[in-house]
């Protein structure tokens, strides 16, 4: 992962001293290269984790086309880089390296904001149009890569993390009533677009916009839509297999060591199987990483979410794949220490046990590889959670994973609830989300509810998991 940050100010000269801490605060996201671009009006910063084309992929990256200048800072990965590059070459563009950053910048030069319709990838980026004196910003369709922003004193500031914005002297870490309600009532999720602290916002997934002398203008460029299912069962299986396999293979392009998570379940198992085949075809050998906890067998308790321990399945899958497997065993002290570090990484309270475990696990993996593929968020897309199947939970009002609003509200002081009904606060967000779900006229009540459930998961639960994954090295 990388980090980006910047500032556009049409009223005052941009001062390097005010912005230096923004870049420094997020240096952990990009330990390999650091860059900056300055004019009187604009400043852009980048911290890079090098995965492809170290020499030619440095940022901020500039280009001039037909006399007009463009500068990009970008955090992400394009999985159809080769296809877009080929199309641009046919249109007369030339390239100096293999990085997807150069492809993205020249795609924007060629097609403007319509380039987003062509992108297959995960990204958050900003492009300063030097001659137009305006900034273009965009975030990927599912919100994998973060993008926070604030407007202060007539200026626009943005960063990959909240701490990046809070490092600027004009931005204070202020918690108002809405911040407290977000943390206690909807947490660990957040209302889409909410940056929790007063005056801080997040560019929602699948949104883009321009900032210029007339202010900020944001639009949604994509939404998840429903369509009739006309394929046979066999065709559906084949179609899904091709899509999943293609998605995995496109993420195996790397100039640095690469591996996969291996929990023994379907998600990481499928990813590891496809990656293992590709690695073998290249003459290499896949490295997989599994996690266990000291004394886990003695204290494990089965539940709806996890009826078995991972250790029951990892050895069989490891042996079937014939891969190199590293088993990471975490102890209690290591997990306790990671609790604090995980909150610092996320910038907000999250899912304490999940966050601490993932952070500690990723730190151990980083000793072996730079890139690791996981099956995170597969349950949201393929209906793996109990609430997809439990009719009582599925039909209830409210977020299915958070049915404890009254209990949570009991921790709030009266002044934090002044004028607010806690249940209505949560239900208002739930209703807005389900109303935005795309449905078909002929849907049965169950089909309609499942589409709403999918929307709840992609807009809320998935975002919570992505927040953690986006911030842990």
N, C-alpha and C positions, 0 to 999 in steps of 0.2 A: 504494500500500500504506500501511498504518498500523501502529502498534505499540500493544500493550496491556501493562499490568503491574498488579500489585496484591499485597496482603498481607491475610490474615485471622489475627487473633491474639486468642484468647479469654482469654489469661492476663496479657497486658501491654497497656498503652496503646500504640497504634500511633503512632510518632513520625515526623513529616514529615521531619525531618533525616536519618533512616536510609533514607528511600525516595526522596529527591529525585534521587539519582544514578541510580537505576534508570530513571526516565523520561528523564533527560538522556542516558544512554548510548545510547538508541535513537531520539533525536530525528531522525536522518536518514531514518527510515522515514516520518515524518509531519511535513514542514516547515511546514505551513500553519496548524495550530491545535494548541494544547496545553491539556489540562484535567486536573483532579484532583478526587477526592471523598474526604473524610475523615470517619470517626467514631472513637470510642475503639477499636473492634474491627476496622474495615475501612478499607482505602484502595484506591482504584482510580485508574489513570492512563491517559491516552490521548494519543498523538501522531497527528495526522491529515493525510493527503494528501487534499485536497478534490477530489471528482469530481462529486458530485451534491448540490445544496441546501446550499451553504456556510453560509447563515445559520441554518438550522434543524437541521443535522445534527451540531452540536457534542456532544462526549462528554467525560466520562461523562454519559449521558442518564438522567434520572429520570422516573418516572411513579408515580402513586398510583391504585389501583383498589380500590374497596370498602374504603377505609381502610387498605390495605396498600401499603407503598412498595417500589419496585424500582429498581435502578440497573444500567446495562449499560455495559461497554466491549467494543468489537467491532472486529475487523479482517476485512474481507471484502467480499463483494458477493453480493446475492441477485438471481437472474435471474428469479424469479417474484414480484417485489415487488408488482406491480399486482394479480395474482390474489389474493395473501394479503391485501392491503389491502382489496380489495373484499369478501372474505369476512368480515373483521373489522368493516367498516362495517355489513354486514348484521346482525352480532351486537351492534351498538350502540356500537362504539368510535369515537372521533373522533380526527382527526389534525391536527397543527399545521403539518406540512411534508411534503416529498416524499422524505425520506431513507429508505433501507432499514433504518437503525438503529432508527427509531421503529416500523417495521413488525415487525422482529424482536422488539423488546422487548414489544410488545403481543401478538404471537403467543405468546410465552412466558407472559404473564399469562393469556391465554385458554386455552391447551392444556397448559401445563407442559412437561415434557421431551418429550411427544408431538409438540410443534411440529416437532421434527427430522424427522419422517416427511414433512412437507409442504414442506421447504426444498429449493429447487433453487439451489445456489450454492456458493461457496467461503468458508469462515469459520472463525474461532477467536474465541470470545467467553466472557465471564464475566458472570453476573448475580447481584448481591447482593440477597437477599431481606431487607429491613430488619427486618421484624417476626418472620420465622422465624429470623433470624440465621444464615443459611446461604448458601453460594455455589454456584451452578450453573455448570459449565464444559462446553464442547463444542467439537469439531473436525470439520471437514467430512469427507465420506465417503472422499475420495481423499487427504487430507492435504496439500492445497495450501497452506493457511495454518498457520504453526507455532504451537506452544503448549508451552512448557517450564515445569516446576514443581519445587519442592523443599520439603521439610518440615524446619524448623529450630526448635529450642527451643520446640516445641509450637505453631509457627505454620506457615501455608501461604503460600508465595510463588509467583507465576507471572509469566511474561514471554514476549514474542514471540521473544526471542533469548536465547541463553545469557549473553551479556554483560549483559543486563538483570538476571539473577539474580546474576551475579558482582559486580555493582555494590553489592549489599547487604552491609553489614559482617558479617552472620552467615554468608555463603556464601563459601567458599574455593575457589580453582581447584586442586583436588587431583587428581592423576592416579595411580590405583592400577594394579594389574596388568591389570584388566579394561579400563581406558582405553587402555593401551598395545596390548593385543591388538585392541581395536576399531579403533584407528587403523591398525595395521600389517597385520592379517590380513583384516579385512572392509572396510576403507576403500577408496574414499571412501564406501561405504555404512555404515549403522549398524543394529545390531539394533533392530527396532521397539520403541519405548518407551525406548530408551537415550539418556541425555544425555551420555554419555562421562565427564564429570567425576564424581568420587565423590559419590553422593547426589543427582545431578541426573537428572531424568527428562523424557521427552516424552510428552504425551498422545497415544496412537496414533490414527491416522486412524479415523473412524467410531466414536469413543468419546466418552462424556460421563460426568458424575459430579457428586456433591455433596460439599462439604466442610462439616462442621458439628462440633458438640461431640464427636461420636463418631469423628471422623477423616474420611479420604477414602474414598469408595466410587465405583468406576469400573465402567461397563458398556459393552459394545459394542452399539450400536443398529442397525448395518447390516452386512451382509457380501455380497460378490459371490457370486452363486449361479449354478449351471448350469441350463440349461433345454433341452429338445429343440428342434432347429431344424426348424420345419415349413413355413417359407415357401419359395416358389419362388425361383429365382435373380433373376428380374425384381422380385419383391416385396421381396426382400432389398436389392437395389440402391436401390429407391425408399425403403424404410424407413431405410436408413443415410443416404441423401441428406437426408431430412427431419430426422433427428436432428442431423446435423452442421450443416445450414443453420440450424436453430432455435438450436443452441448458439452459433453465431457471431452471429446477429442479436441475441440477448439480451445479448451483451457489448458492443454498440455504443451503449448508453445512457450518455451522458456530457454534463456541462455544460462540459467542458474539451476542448482539442484532442486528437484521437485519430488514430492511424495503425496500420500493420501492418508486421511484418517481411516481407521479400520476398527469399528465398534463390534462387528459381528452381525449387525442388522442389515436390512435390505438396502438402505440408502447408501451407506459407505461401502457396502459390499458390491453393489452394482458399479459405483464409481471406480473402486479399486480393480474390479475385473476388467473393465474397459481400459483403464490406464495400464494395467499389467500387460494386456495384449499389445497395446501400442508400444510400450517400452520394450517388450520382447522383440517386436518387429524391427525396432531401431537398433537391436543388439545390446540393449541395456537391461537393467533389472530394477523393478519397482521397489521403493522403500515405503512401508506402511507404518503407521503409528497408532498404538492402542493405549488406553489409560485404565488404570485400576487404582484402588485406594487401599492403603494399609488397613488390614483387619476388616476389609469389606465383607468377606463371607460371614464373619462372625456377627455383624450388625445389620446386614442387608435385610430390608423388609419389602416384600413384594407389594405392588400397588397397581392402580389402573394404568398409570403412565409407564411403569416399568415392572412387568411381572417377573422378569428374570434379570440376572446380572449379565453384563457383557461377556464376562469371563467364560460363560457357558458356551459361547459360540465363536469367539475369536480364534482359538486353536484350529478348529475344523476348517474355517474359511482361509486362514493363513496357510495351512498345509495344502489345501486345494489349489490356491493361487500359486504356491511355490515362490512367494515373494520374501524379501527381507523385512522382518517385522521387529520394531522396537517397542517394547512394553514399558510404559512410563508409570511408575507407582508413586502416587502422591501421598504424603503423610499429613497429619492434622495441622502441624505447625506451618507447613508450606501453604496450605489452603487458608489458614487464618491470616497469614501475612498478605496473601493475595486479595483478601477482601478489601483492604484499604486501597491497594494499587488498582483494583478493578474499578472502584468508584472514581478514582483520579482519572483513569483512562476514559471512562464513559462520561465524566463530568457531572453525572447525576446518579442518584440511587437507582439500582437496577434489580436484576434477579440475583441476589447475593451468592447463593450456592453455585448456580450455573455460571455466573460471571467469573467467580474466583477459580473454579475448576478449569474453565476454558482458558483463562489467562495463564494459569500455572502450566497447563498442558502445552499451550502454544510456545511458551518460553523454552520448554524442554525440546520441542520439535525444532525450534530455531537453531539449536546446536548442530542439527544435521542437514536441514534443507532450508531454502529461502521461501519456497512456495509449497503450500499443502492444500489439496482439495478436500472438502468435507461435504457431508450430506445435509448441512444446515438448511432448514426451511423446506425440506421435502415433505414433511408432515402437513404443512400448510397447503401445498399444491396437490398432494395425493390423498388427502383426507385421513391422515394417520392418527389424529387425536380422538380420544373417546367421545368428545362432544359432536363429532360428525355422525356417530353411530347411536348415541344415547338419545332416544326421542325426547325424554323429559328435559334434558339439558338443552337440546337443540331447539325446542319449541318455547323455551322460557325467554322473557324479555331480558335484555341486557347482555353484556359480554359473557360468553359461556365460561371463560376461565377466571372471571372475577365476579362472584356472586356474594360478596361480603361488604357491600357498601356501608351498611349500618354499623358493622363492626369497625371498619376503617374510620368512619366519621367520629366514632367515640374517642379517637385520639386527638381530635382537633379542639382547640380552645374556642369558646363561643364567638370571639371577635373574628375568627377565621371563617365562620359560617354565617356571618351577618348577611341577611337577605338571600341566602342560598339554601335550597333543598338538596341535600347530597344525592338522593336517589334521582331527582330530576336532572341534576348536573350530569350524571353519568348517562342516564337514558337519552338525554338530548343528543349526546355524541353518538350513542348507539343508533338512534333513529336516523340521524343524518347519514350515517354510513350505510345502513341497509337501504335507505331510499335512493342511494347512488348506485346500488347494484343493478346491473343490466339484466333484465328478465325477458322471457318470450311470452307472447300472448297466450299460448297454449300450455304453459307450465302448470303442472299440478301444484298444490300447496307444498308438498314435500320438495319438489324440484325447485320451486321458488325459494324456499327456505335454504336449500343447499347452496344456491347461488348467493344468497345474502350471507350465509356462513362463510363462503369463500372470500367474499369482500371484507367481512370483519377480520378474517385472518390475514389477508394480504395488507390491509390498511393499518392493523394494530399489532397483532401478535408477531407477525413476520418482522415488522419494523423494530420491535423490541429486540429480537434476536439479531437482526442486522446491525443495530446500534452497537451491540457487543462485538460482533465479528469485525465490524469496520474499525474498531479502535484497539484491537489486541494484536501486537506484533507476533 
